[in-house]
Amino acid sequence: MDIERKDMSELTDIDRIINRHIARLLSELEEANCPAIYIQAVKSKLSWLRADLNDMKGTEHERSYNQ
């Protein structure tokens, strides 16, 4: 049970770190008066990054249980 809780904590850490970077980057793009389409594209791509990292972490988690 502690292993599952630790893994969930790590997923939360990934989300928190990426959210922080998304917020900082979007803020900088807005301050630079970038077009909204660019801002939305960056947000979308970083959201995909977050999903991929969480999927990868989930795959590692499943692999550790199967061994």
Secondary structure, 3 states (H helix, E strand, C coil): CHHHHHHHHHHHHHHHHHHHHHHHHHHHHHHCCCCHHHHHHHHHHHHHHHHHHHHHHHHHHHHHHHC
